[in-house]
Amino acid sequence: MAQQIFHGIEFLPETTTVKQLFILLHGVGARSADLVPLANKLRNAFPSAAFLIPDGTFQFDGGGNGRQWFSISGVTEENRVSRVAGAIPTLHALVRHAQARFNVLQSDTALVGFSQGAIMALEFSVVHDGGVGRVLAFSGRFARLPEKAPELTTLHFLHGEDDRVIPVRHAYAAYEKLTELSGDATLDIASSVGHEIPDPLSDRAIHRLQTCIPLRSWKQALSST
């Protein structure tokens, strides 16, 4: 059953029980191997976690041997929304299967996306609030800004200031919207960085994961006092 749902690269802890689950989603036209360097860096910080890097659901329709989560051929601001929505059920099945396989709680699961993978991860957080505890969105954006902020998922936006593929204004807009909706989000912008995951942003992502206490935890603590 696992082979039918998951196709890609996985790294499992050798001597410990899996305590956390990271699922990394690559960008359009890429492959799972492209996110191995990021996975290795995260593995050093979270040695008891399982890491899955699935290949995108579809063959990239722009040529080459890359994959995609949804087609960007003729994509517009309007039709992007339906394309992303149509791709979410497959991702949801993959996430749920992985959580069951490793017996990992939803709150101990993180979706880490780059570019198109970040778009997918952000949409997942809205459609399946609490389906994962954290979303790390590198160089991503919402297909459409949400009308309601996720309450059970913390969102971390990490973006290059000089990104020409997905301009940084999308990260600012998402963070401002979530703040307006009392959502749980952080924003980190790297200067002189384009559409990529440089060390300063991956280091910042690890820092956020290790130090950022979810807003819901603060609310629970306050309500019990």
LOTOR-637257 format. One record per residue (C-alpha): residue number from 1; residue in three letters; chain; y, z, x. Coordinates in pm, whole numbers, plus 32768, in hexadecimal, padded with zeros to 4 digits. Last residue first. Example, Ala and Ser with C-alpha at 12.3 -4.5 7.8 and 13.67 -1.06 7.14 Angstrom:
// LOTOR-637257
{atom 2,'Ser','A',{7F96,82CA,8557}} {atom 1,'Ala','A',{7E3E,830C,84CE}} 
//
This chain:
// LOTOR-637257
{atom 225,'Thr','A',{8BB7,8D7F,7E11}} {atom 224,'Ser','A',{8AAA,8C95,7D8A}} {atom 223,'Ser','A',{8B9E,8B83,7D23}} {atom 222,'Leu','A',{8C37,8B7D,7E7E}} {atom 221,'Ala','A',{8AE9,8B4A,7F28}} {atom 220,'Gln','A',{8A86,8A36,7E37}} {atom 219,'Lys','A',{8BD5,8986,7E69}} {atom 218,'Trp','A',{8BB3,899B,7FE3}} {atom 217,'Ser','A',{8A56,890B,7FD1}} {atom 216,'Arg','A',{8ACF,87F0,7EF0}} {atom 215,'Leu','A',{8BD8,879A,7FF4}} {atom 214,'Pro','A',{8AC8,874E,80EF}} {atom 213,'Ile','A',{8AE8,880D,8238}} {atom 212,'Cys','A',{8B53,871D,834B}} {atom 211,'Thr','A',{8AE2,8798,84A1}} {atom 210,'Gln','A',{89A2,86E7,850A}} {atom 209,'Leu','A',{89BC,85AF,8435}} {atom 208,'Arg','A',{8B2E,8585,847C}} {atom 207,'His','A',{8AF8,85AF,85F3}} {atom 206,'Ile','A',{89DE,84B0,85E9}} {atom 205,'Ala','A',{8AC5,83B8,853D}} {atom 204,'Arg','A',{8BD6,83FE,863A}} {atom 203,'Asp','A',{8AEC,83AA,8758}} {atom 202,'Ser','A',{8A8E,8268,86A3}} {atom 201,'Leu','A',{8C00,8218,867C}} {atom 200,'Pro','A',{8C5E,8262,87E6}} {atom 199,'Asp','A',{8B28,81AB,8866}} {atom 198,'Pro','A',{8B83,8061,87C6}} {atom 197,'Ile','A',{8AF3,7FE6,867C}} {atom 196,'Glu','A',{8B87,7E8D,863F}} {atom 195,'His','A',{8C7C,7DC1,8573}} {atom 194,'Gly','A',{8DAF,7DFE,864C}} {atom 193,'Val','A',{8E24,7F26,8719}} {atom 192,'Ser','A',{8F7C,7F51,87BB}} {atom 191,'Ser','A',{8FAB,809C,8704}} {atom 190,'Ala','A',{8E83,814D,8666}} {atom 189,'Ile','A',{8EAF,81C8,8500}} {atom 188,'Asp','A',{8DF5,82F4,8473}} {atom 187,'Leu','A',{8DF4,8345,82FF}} {atom 186,'Thr','A',{8D44,8461,824C}} {atom 185,'Ala','A',{8CCA,8479,80E6}} {atom 184,'Asp','A',{8C6B,856D,7FD2}} {atom 183,'Gly','A',{8D08,84F9,7E8C}} {atom 182,'Ser','A',{8E2A,8599,7DD4}} {atom 181,'Leu','A',{8E75,8451,7D1D}} {atom 180,'Glu','A',{8FC1,8423,7DD4}} {atom 179,'Thr','A',{8F0F,846F,7F1B}} {atom 178,'Leu','A',{8E0A,8369,7EC2}} {atom 177,'Lys','A',{8F1A,8269,7E82}} {atom 176,'Glu','A',{8FD0,82BA,7FC5}} {atom 175,'Tyr','A',{8E8F,82A0,808E}} {atom 174,'Ala','A',{8E33,8154,7FF0}} {atom 173,'Ala','A',{8F8F,80C1,8023}} {atom 172,'Tyr','A',{8F98,812F,8190}} {atom 171,'Ala','A',{8E41,8098,81D0}} {atom 170,'His','A',{8EA7,7F53,8125}} {atom 169,'Arg','A',{8FEA,7F48,81EE}} {atom 168,'Val','A',{8F11,7F41,8328}} {atom 167,'Pro','A',{8ED3,7DCF,82FA}} {atom 166,'Ile','A',{8D6B,7D5E,82BF}} {atom 165,'Val','A',{8D3B,7C35,83A9}} {atom 164,'Arg','A',{8E7D,7C5A,8474}} {atom 163,'Asp','A',{8E40,7DC0,84E5}} {atom 162,'Asp','A',{8F63,7E2A,85C4}} {atom 161,'Glu','A',{8F73,7F97,8558}} {atom 160,'Gly','A',{8DFC,7FBA,8576}} {atom 159,'His','A',{8D56,8081,8462}} {atom 158,'Leu','A',{8C89,81B6,841B}} {atom 157,'Phe','A',{8C7A,8231,82B2}} {atom 156,'His','A',{8BA7,8366,826E}} {atom 155,'Leu','A',{8B38,83A0,8107}} {atom 154,'Thr','A',{8A9F,84E7,808B}} {atom 153,'Thr','A',{89AD,84C1,7F69}} {atom 152,'Leu','A',{8981,85B7,7E4A}} {atom 151,'Glu','A',{8AC6,8583,7D8A}} {atom 150,'Pro','A',{8AEE,840B,7DB2}} {atom 149,'Ala','A',{8C4F,83A6,7D4E}} {atom 148,'Lys','A',{8C92,8308,7BFD}} {atom 147,'Glu','A',{8D50,81C5,7BBC}} {atom 146,'Pro','A',{8CC8,8132,7CFE}} {atom 145,'Leu','A',{8D83,8030,7DCF}} {atom 144,'Arg','A',{8CD1,7EE2,7DB2}} {atom 143,'Ala','A',{8BE2,7E4A,7EAF}} {atom 142,'Phe','A',{8C30,7F88,7F6E}} {atom 141,'Arg','A',{8C79,7F4F,80DC}} {atom 140,'Gly','A',{8BD2,7F4D,822E}} {atom 139,'Ser','A',{8C1C,7F52,83A2}} {atom 138,'Phe','A',{8B29,8075,83D7}} {atom 137,'Ala','A',{8AD5,812E,8296}} {atom 136,'Leu','A',{8A14,8270,82CF}} {atom 135,'Val','A',{8987,82EC,8184}} {atom 134,'Arg','A',{8909,844E,815E}} {atom 133,'Gly','A',{8832,851C,8074}} {atom 132,'Val','A',{8768,8400,7FE3}} {atom 131,'Gly','A',{8708,83BC,7E7A}} {atom 130,'Gly','A',{8819,84B7,7E27}} {atom 129,'Asp','A',{88E3,83B4,7D6B}} {atom 128,'His','A',{8803,8288,7D2C}} {atom 127,'Val','A',{88F3,817B,7CB2}} {atom 126,'Val','A',{8A1D,81FD,7D76}} {atom 125,'Ser','A',{896A,8258,7EB9}} {atom 124,'Phe','A',{889F,8116,7EA9}} {atom 123,'Glu','A',{89E2,804C,7E9C}} {atom 122,'Leu','A',{8A51,80F1,7FDF}} {atom 121,'Ala','A',{8903,80AE,8089}} {atom 120,'Met','A',{8902,7F40,8020}} {atom 119,'Ile','A',{8A64,7F04,809C}} {atom 118,'Ala','A',{8A05,7FB6,81DE}} {atom 117,'Gly','A',{88E0,7EC7,820C}} {atom 116,'Gln','A',{89D0,7DA5,81DB}} {atom 115,'Ser','A',{8AA0,7E31,82FD}} {atom 114,'Phe','A',{89CD,7F41,83A3}} {atom 113,'Gly','A',{890C,803D,82D5}} {atom 112,'Val','A',{887E,8197,830A}} {atom 111,'Leu','A',{87D3,8233,81DE}} {atom 110,'Ala','A',{8786,83A1,8218}} {atom 109,'Thr','A',{866E,8473,8184}} {atom 108,'Asp','A',{865E,85EF,818F}} {atom 107,'Ser','A',{8701,8615,8037}} {atom 106,'Gln','A',{85FF,8528,7FA6}} {atom 105,'Leu','A',{84EE,860F,8022}} {atom 104,'Val','A',{83EE,8596,811E}} {atom 103,'Asn','A',{827A,858A,80D3}} {atom 102,'Phe','A',{824C,847D,81DD}} {atom 101,'Arg','A',{81A9,837B,80F8}} {atom 100,'Ala','A',{825F,83F7,7FC4}} {atom 99,'Gln','A',{83B2,83CE,8068}} {atom 98,'Ala','A',{834E,827A,80EF}} {atom 97,'His','A',{82DF,8201,7F97}} {atom 96,'Arg','A',{8421,827C,7EF8}} {atom 95,'Val','A',{84F6,81C9,7FFA}} {atom 94,'Leu','A',{8438,8080,7FE3}} {atom 93,'Ala','A',{843D,8084,7E67}} {atom 92,'His','A',{85B3,80C4,7E6B}} {atom 91,'Leu','A',{85E7,7FA3,7F5D}} {atom 90,'Thr','A',{852D,7EB7,7E75}} {atom 89,'Pro','A',{85F3,7F35,7D47}} {atom 88,'Ile','A',{8741,7F0B,7E02}} {atom 87,'Ala','A',{8739,7D93,7E3E}} {atom 86,'Gly','A',{87AA,7D2B,7CE2}} {atom 85,'Ala','A',{88D0,7E19,7CF0}} {atom 84,'Val','A',{893E,7D7F,7E3A}} {atom 83,'Arg','A',{8937,7C22,7DA7}} {atom 82,'Ser','A',{89E5,7C94,7C6A}} {atom 81,'Val','A',{8B0A,7D2C,7D29}} {atom 80,'Arg','A',{8B25,7C0D,7E21}} {atom 79,'Asn','A',{8B62,7B22,7CFA}} {atom 78,'Glu','A',{8CC8,7B96,7CC1}} {atom 77,'Glu','A',{8D4C,7BC5,7E23}} {atom 76,'Thr','A',{8CB4,7A74,7E76}} {atom 75,'Val','A',{8B73,7A00,7F1E}} {atom 74,'Gly','A',{8B31,788C,7F39}} {atom 73,'Ser','A',{8A09,78C9,801B}} {atom 72,'Ile','A',{8A11,7A3E,8065}} {atom 71,'Ser','A',{88AD,7A70,7FEE}} {atom 70,'Phe','A',{8820,7BCC,7FC5}} {atom 69,'Trp','A',{8766,7CBF,80A4}} {atom 68,'Gln','A',{875A,7BC4,81C1}} {atom 67,'Arg','A',{866F,7B5F,82D7}} {atom 66,'Gly','A',{868B,7AA6,841F}} {atom 65,'Asn','A',{85AC,798D,849C}} {atom 64,'Gly','A',{86B6,7880,84B6}} {atom 63,'Gly','A',{8777,77E1,839A}} {atom 62,'Gly','A',{8883,7856,82A7}} {atom 61,'Asp','A',{8786,78A6,8198}} {atom 60,'Phe','A',{8713,79DE,824D}} {atom 59,'Gln','A',{85AC,7A1B,81E4}} {atom 58,'Phe','A',{85A3,7B25,80D7}} {atom 57,'Thr','A',{855A,7C99,80B8}} {atom 56,'Gly','A',{8605,7D00,81FA}} {atom 55,'Asp','A',{8524,7D85,830B}} {atom 54,'Pro','A',{84E7,7EF8,82F5}} {atom 53,'Ile','A',{8552,7FF2,8400}} {atom 52,'Leu','A',{849A,8137,83BB}} {atom 51,'Phe','A',{84DE,8271,8484}} {atom 50,'Ala','A',{8419,83B4,845B}} {atom 49,'Ala','A',{84CE,84F1,84BF}} {atom 48,'Ser','A',{845B,8614,859A}} {atom 47,'Pro','A',{8515,8594,86CE}} {atom 46,'Phe','A',{866B,858E,8623}} {atom 45,'Ala','A',{8772,855F,8733}} {atom 44,'Asn','A',{869A,848D,8819}} {atom 43,'Arg','A',{8618,83D1,86EB}} {atom 42,'Leu','A',{877C,837B,8683}} {atom 41,'Lys','A',{87B6,82CC,87CE}} {atom 40,'Asn','A',{866B,8216,87B3}} {atom 39,'Ala','A',{86BD,81A5,8653}} {atom 38,'Leu','A',{880D,811B,86C4}} {atom 37,'Pro','A',{8765,8054,87DB}} {atom 36,'Val','A',{8652,7FE1,86E7}} {atom 35,'Leu','A',{874F,7F54,85F1}} {atom 34,'Asp','A',{8733,7DE8,865E}} {atom 33,'Ala','A',{85B9,7DFE,8656}} {atom 32,'Ser','A',{85C3,7E15,84DA}} {atom 31,'Arg','A',{8644,7CB4,84C1}} {atom 30,'Ala','A',{8798,7C0E,8496}} {atom 29,'Gly','A',{881E,7AF9,83B5}} {atom 28,'Val','A',{88D6,7BF4,82DA}} {atom 27,'Gly','A',{88F5,7D50,836C}} {atom 26,'His','A',{87E4,7E50,83AE}} {atom 25,'Leu','A',{8774,7F73,82D5}} {atom 24,'Leu','A',{86FD,80B4,837F}} {atom 23,'Ile','A',{8626,81AF,82C2}} {atom 22,'Phe','A',{8631,830E,8352}} {atom 21,'Leu','A',{853F,8419,82DB}} {atom 20,'Gln','A',{8544,8588,8332}} {atom 19,'Lys','A',{8443,869B,836A}} {atom 18,'Val','A',{831A,85CB,83DC}} {atom 17,'Thr','A',{8219,86BF,8465}} {atom 16,'Thr','A',{8222,86D8,85DC}} {atom 15,'Thr','A',{8163,864B,8705}} {atom 14,'Glu','A',{819E,84D7,870E}} {atom 13,'Pro','A',{82D4,84A7,8639}} {atom 12,'Leu','A',{82C7,8354,858B}} {atom 11,'Phe','A',{8380,8214,85E2}} {atom 10,'Glu','A',{8366,80EF,84F3}} {atom 9,'Ile','A',{83B1,7F7D,850C}} {atom 8,'Gly','A',{83AC,7E80,83F1}} {atom 7,'His','A',{82F3,7E2A,82B3}} {atom 6,'Phe','A',{82D4,7F42,81B7}} {atom 5,'Ile','A',{8269,7F16,804C}} {atom 4,'Gln','A',{8120,7E59,8063}} {atom 3,'Gln','A',{80C3,7EF6,81AF}} {atom 2,'Ala','A',{80F1,8051,811D}} {atom 1,'Met','A',{8000,8000,8000}} 
//
